[in-house]
Amino acid sequence: MSDTCLVRQPVFGTSGALLGYEIRFGDTDADQRALVQSLVSGTFELVRGRQPAFVSCGRELLLQHAQSLLNPSTAVLMVSRSIDTSPEIVEAIVQFKDAGGHIALDHLSSVEAPSEQLLPYATWARVDVGTGDPVELAQCVGRLNRQRAGLKVIGYNISERAQYEAIRALGAEGFQGQFFSSPEPVPATDMPQNTVAAMRLMGLARDPKVNDRTLEDVLSTDPVLMFQLLRLVNSASVGMRGVSSIGQALRMIGRTTFERWLAVAVAASRKSTTGVDQELVRKAIERGRLLEQLSGGPRDSGTLFLVGLFSALDAVFRMSLPEILERVTLSDDATNALLDRSGPYSDALSFVEAYELGMFEHAAELASEMGVDPSRLGEMYTNALAWADEALGNLAPPPEKAAPKVMAGRGR
């Protein structure tokens, strides 16, 4: 597996469906070479996860015949706003389109960009929502639509509902930003009953005075949760098959692993009605697995997993973290990290937030301070994605309806 740092960030449609992932390497020429390295190693396909990939593309990649490296049917090349529009660049773009690919003009704003000369060849335009006021945003989108009929707009850098509503009202068809990971509180009674049961079990599992038989007895009162857990512990991730009871599972895998599966069941118990819901659950589990790999020194792997997973549950359940943590007993170190950003696990949270935003240099610095080799971060991240895919796949059947295609058609 490649040691290249990369991260994927979801692009959502107007109905909340997942349109694809932006796969980000960074902003330098070296990162274009990292893209090639990821393609050769197979990391790129793993991170893409069978979804369309939006990939930043510079002059070097275009002139190296991008269509021979990236599959045009599954990739959208995001062209820099400052790229030159020389004949050789136009020719490379035409070749990619002729092979079935699509082009997006990136980082557009109220100030007209040199790349807009390429609008006749573009399917998408990505507009920065976070830096301009509503009037400037409307002027930008209006200018683009006048120059290219049928252009699809992606609003990115969305951090507030007002920004989302503004770009959506202008006809945008794609959306990105921290807004989609922000909790919107709903009554606590909306939490599924099997979630409450799993949280209660997590508290019991952490208590050394509670024996395995008591845990099994509690689980037996919730058939749905017991079924989910048996599916999980029978998965390939655990390296065993044929586990027929919770008692047997506890004896074979131990309480720490049992607690981790309970945490996965907690996250996955949220009913997912949109692609946003599904990605939030996936993000929580990926965070847990990524942080688990930072163990060492004063940091316990099981606590790291719980800190990572619970750090995203406020968005999953649309409840405040203090309210969620009232329902489960975590260690003082985990609670302090989640609520106060203090203690030996606080740096791990800062690390995962920086990595998810593509702030790879800062993430590498934090990893080094925790005694983790920064060259392993790309491998650790892709491991987390693969692990989450397997865990979710073993927890529930695949969705009946496939995600909408982003490559063809303008349908709203």
N, C-alpha and C positions, 0 to 999 in steps of 0.2 A: 504494500500500500504506500502511496506517495506521502512524503512529509510536507507537502504543500498545504498552506493554510487556505481554506476556502469555507464559505458559509452560504446557505441558501435562505432566501427570504421570499415569502409567498406573495403572489399577485392575485388579488381577488376580483371577481366580476360584480356586476350590479346586484345580483341576487345573493351574493356571499359565496358563490361557488369558487373553487380554486381554479384559476386559469393556468397557472404554472408557477415556476420558481425563478427568481433572479438568482443566478449563481455568481457570487462575488469573490474575487481574488484580491483586489486592491486597486490602486490607481496609478501604478507605475508600469513602465515597459517590461520590467522583470515579471510582472504579474501576467502579462500576455504569454510569456514563456511558461509560466506556471499553469496556464490553461492547457497548453499543449502537453505538458507533463501529466496533468490529470487525465487527459484523454487517452494517453498512451498507457497509463497505469490502470485504467478502468475506474478510477475514483469518480470521474465526472458522471458516468452513467449511474453509479450507485447513488450519488447525491441528487441527480435529476429525478430519480424515483419514478420513471415512466411518465413524467409530466413534461410539457414543453419547457424549454430552458431559455431564459432571457440572459444573454451574455454580452458584457461590454467588449467592444471590438475596436481596436486601433488600426492605424494605417498598416503596421507591420503584418497583422493577422490577415487583413483583407488582401494584401498583395501576395501573401503566401497561399492564396487560393483557399479561403476559409471553407468552401464547400467540400474540399477534399479531407478536411479535418473534422468538421462538425456535420452531423446529419441535418441537411436543410429541412427535412420534414418535421424535425423536433426542436429546432433552434431558431430563436429570434436574435439577430445581431443588433446590439444597441450601439449606434455610432456616435462618437463624441461630438459635441456641439462645435468644437474648434477644428475638426478634421478638414483638410483641404479637399476641394472638389475637382481635382485634376482629372484628366481623361482616364488615367490608369485606375483611379479610385472608382470612378463611375463604371468603368468596364468590369471591375471586380464585383461591384454590387449587382450589376446586371447578370453576371454569371451565377451569383448566389441565388438570385431570384429565379433565373431560368431553370435552376436545379430544384426549384420548389421551396426555396427559403423565403424568409420575411425579414424586413429591415425596420428598426425603430430608431428614430432620432432622439438622442438622450439629452437630459439636462437643459430643456428649453425653458425660457422664461419670458418676461415682458420685453427684454432686450433681444432683438433679432439676432440669430446665430448664423455663422457662415454655413453650417451644415444644412440650413433650410433650403439651400439650392438643390438638395437631394430629395426634397419632399415628393416629387413625382414618382420616386421609387420606394417610398416608405409606406408601410402598413400601419405602423404605430408611431406615436410621438409621446415621450415621457416628459411631463411638465412638473416642475417643482412647485408644490402647493404651499410649502412652509415659509417661503421667503418673500412672497408678494401679497399685497392687499387684494381684496375681491375685485376691485376695478382693474388692476393690472392683470390679474388672472383671467378675467373675461376678455380683455384686450388680446392677451396671448393666444387663448383658445380660438377666438374669433379670427385672428390673423392666420392661424394655421388652417382652419377650416376653409377660409377663402382661397388659400393657395392650393389646397389638396382636398377635393371632394371625397367623402367616404373615409377620411382619416380617423383612426381610432386613437383616443387619448387615454394615457395612463397618468393618474395623479399620484405622485409619490411624496414622501416626507410628510405624510398626513399624521398629525399628532392630536388633533381635536375634532370633535364632531362637526363643528361649524365649518372647518376646512373640508371635511368629507362631503357635507351637504352642498357646499359651494361648488366643488369640482363636479359632483354628480349632477347638479342642476345645469351645468354647462355641457352635459352629454358625455362625460367620460365613461369609458367602459372597463377600465382597470384601475385598481386602487392598491396602494402600498403604504405602510407606515406603522409607527408605534401605537396609533389609535386602535388598531385591531388587536393589540395585546393588553389594552387597558380595561380594568374591571368596570362594569356598569352595575351598581348594586341592585339586587332584587331581594325580596323577602327571604329570610333564612329558611323558612318552612318549605321553600321550593327545592331544597337539597333532597335528592332521592334517598329513600329509606335504606337501601342497601349501602349507600355511601356512609350514612350515619353508623350503620352496623359495622362496616369495615373500619371506620375510625375508632369505634369503641374497641374493636378487636386489636387494633394497633396498640392502644393503651394497655390492654391486657397482656399482649405479647411481650411488651417491654418490662413487665413486672415479673421478677424472678420468683415471686411467691405463687404465681399462677401456673399450674401445671398444664401439660399438653392436653390432658383429657378435658379439662375445663374449657380450653380453647375449642376443642372439637365439639363439645356440647353446645357452646354458644353458636358455632357455625351451623350446626344441624338445624337450628331454628330459622335459618335463612337459606333455602335451597338454591336460590339464584346465585348468591355470592359463593356458596360452596361449589356449585358447578363451575363458575368462572375460575375459581382458584385451582380446582382440579385440572382444568384445561391448561392453565398456565404452568403448573408444576409438571405436567406431562409433556410440555413443549421441549423442542430440541435445545432451547437455551439452557435448560437445567441439566441436560445430558442424561436423562433417564426417561423411561417410559413404563407404563403399566402401574402407575400410582393409583390406587383405588380408594384411598381414604385420606382425610386430612391428618389423622394421627400418623399414618405411614409417611406422609409427606413431611410432617414435622420431624420425625425421627431421621429421615434421610437427608433433608436439606438444612435443618437447623432453623433457629428462630430468626436469625438475621435475614436469611434469604426469604423466609416466610413473610417477614415484615415488609420486605421489598415488594413481593407480589401483592400483598394487601394494598400497598401504596399505589401500585399500577392499577389495581381494581378500583381504587378510589377515584383516580383521574378518569378512567375510562367509563365510570358509571354515569357521567354527565351525558344526557341525551344530546346527540349531535344532530342538529337540524340543518346546518349549513357547512360549507367548506371552512368558514372561519372557526366554528365550533370544533371541527375535526382537527384543524391545525393547532388550536390551543391545547387540546389534549395531547397531541403528538409532541408539541413543544415541551410540555411539562415532563413527559417521560424521557425525551431526549436530554433535557437539562439534568434530570436525575442521573442518567447513565454517564453523561459527560463529566459531571462533578465527581461521581463515584471513582473515576479513574485518577483523581488527584490525590488519592489517599497516600498517607505517609506522614511521619512525624507525629504531631498531635492530632492529626485528622483521621477519623475512622471512616471507612468506605461506606458503611451502612448509614451513618449520619449524613455524609456528603450526599448520598442518593436522596434522602428525605428532604434535605435543605434545597437541593435543586428542584425536585418535583413540587414541593409545597410553595416554592417561590413563584410559581406560575398558576397556582390553584385559585388565587383571587380572580384572575381573568377567566379561568375555566368555569367557576361557579358564580361569578359576578357577585362576590361577597368580599368583604374586607378580610385581610389575613388574620387580624385579632379574632374576628368572629369564627373563622374556620378553626383556628388553633384552640378555641374554647372547647371544641368537640373531640380533641385528640391530645394525648399526652406525649409530647416530644421531649427530648433532653433539654436541659437548660442551655447548652451550647447551641443547639439547633434553633430554639426559640429566640435566643438573643441575636443570632445572625439574621433571622427572618424579620424580627420586629424592630431591632435597634441597630442592625449592622455593626455588631460588636462581637468579640470573641474570636476563636481560632478558625471559624468557618466564614467570616464576613468577607475575607479576600476572595474566597471561592465564588461568592455571588458576584462580586465586582468583575472577576475574570469572565464568567459566563455571559454577563451583560455586554462587556466589551467585545467578546468574540462574536456574539450574535449580531452586533452592529457592524461587523467587519473592521473593527479597530484592532487589527492583528498585532501591531507593534506594542500597544498598551497591554493587550492580552498576554503577549509573550513575556513582557516585563513582570506582570503579576505571577505568571506561571513560574518564572525563574525564582522569584522571591519565595514561592511555596516549595521550591526544590524539585520542580517538574521540568524536564528537558523540553524547551519550546519546539524543538524539531519534531516532537511527537504529537503536537496539537492537531495537525490535519488528520493523522491516523486515529486519534482519540475521537475527533468529531465524527468522522465517517463510521467509526465503530458504534457511536451512540445512535446515529441514524439507522443503521442496520439492526441494532438491538431493539429499538423502538418499533420498527416495522415488524419484526418477528413477534414481539410481545403483543402488539395490537392484533396481528394476524391470528395468533393463537387464542386471543380473548373473544373475538367476535368474527362472524362470517364476513366476507368482503361485501361492500355495498352493491346493491343490485343495479344501480344506475351509474354508468361511467361518467367521469368528469367531462364537461363540455370541451370541445376542441377549440383551441385558441388560434389555430393556423388558418382557418378558412371561414368565410362568411362574416357578415357584419351584425348578425342577429343580436338584438338587445334583450 
